[in-house]
């Protein structure tokens, strides 16, 4: 069983699974393509971004802790990414303030069940298989952001004003300048080599994107229209 992670196969799988995700939830394709947005939907989405970044940092720190007992080169890569990401939720907090949402309101918001499930899965997977699942999750977030976040941000800027998207745009620019997509693929490939298999990684990616579908169903149901079909 090969441990080498094939980037072309991984990206193709991510694209195929995301396409299936789009087919299963109303409005999610248009939201990602920047052809539709809604103030309530976008605002609740940004709240979840803030809350998820905080939780991601905890997951990354735990993966770093686990890696520190193994390969120090891998631990260094994870530490660099964590250092890059710490505090980035503040950029989106600023955008939410422009949308009329206070920090106190953000702090009082409970994450969607899908986010809680994702974080629980990451914790259990890290306990069982080391830091590879968290590294893959981070890569997927960077891949997704490179592919879709600019269109989402541009649509919001046009609909709600650029003052409401300055943080999101700054975050995009920072990720691009740090090359996080490439960085996290290299980190994931090393983590898979040391702690897992390529098969595990492809299976984890499917789980992550399925949980993402759950999140978008929950976002839709809470903000726009009647409950989405499951």
TARA-V719341 format. One record per pair of residues at least 4 apart in sequence whose ideal C-beta (glycine too) atoms are under 6 Angstrom apart, sorted by the first residue. I is the first residue (numbers start at 0). J is the second residue. Records with the same first field share a line. If there is no record, write none. Layout:
I = J ; J
//
This chain:
0 = 196
1 = 197
2 = 191 ; 192 ; 196
4 = 188 ; 191 ; 197 ; 200
6 = 184
12 = 201
13 = 142
16 = 208
20 = 208 ; 212
21 = 27 ; 28
23 = 212
24 = 215 ; 216 ; 227
25 = 219 ; 227
26 = 30
27 = 215
29 = 34 ; 35
30 = 35
31 = 147
32 = 150
33 = 150 ; 153 ; 154
36 = 41 ; 154 ; 155 ; 158
37 = 223
39 = 222
40 = 222 ; 223
41 = 155
42 = 98
43 = 222
45 = 91 ; 95
46 = 105 ; 108
47 = 51
48 = 91
49 = 88 ; 91 ; 92 ; 105
50 = 110
51 = 55 ; 114
52 = 87 ; 88
53 = 88
54 = 118
58 = 121 ; 133
59 = 81
61 = 125
62 = 77 ; 125 ; 130 ; 133
63 = 74 ; 77 ; 78
65 = 125 ; 129 ; 130
66 = 73 ; 74 ; 77 ; 130
67 = 74
70 = 193
73 = 189 ; 190
76 = 186
83 = 177
87 = 170
90 = 166 ; 169 ; 170
91 = 166
93 = 166
94 = 163 ; 166 ; 167
95 = 100
97 = 162 ; 163
98 = 163
100 = 104
110 = 114 ; 115
111 = 214 ; 217
113 = 210 ; 213 ; 214 ; 217
116 = 210
117 = 210
120 = 124
121 = 133
124 = 128 ; 132
125 = 133
128 = 194 ; 195
129 = 194
130 = 134 ; 190
131 = 190 ; 191 ; 194 ; 195
132 = 203
134 = 186 ; 187 ; 190
135 = 187 ; 200 ; 203
136 = 207
137 = 183
138 = 183 ; 184 ; 187
139 = 207
141 = 179 ; 180 ; 183
142 = 180
143 = 147
144 = 148
145 = 180
148 = 152 ; 171
149 = 171
152 = 164 ; 167 ; 168
155 = 159 ; 164
156 = 161 ; 164
159 = 163
164 = 168
174 = 179
178 = 182
179 = 183
190 = 194
191 = 195 ; 200
195 = 199
216 = 227
219 = 223 ; 227
220 = 226 ; 227
//
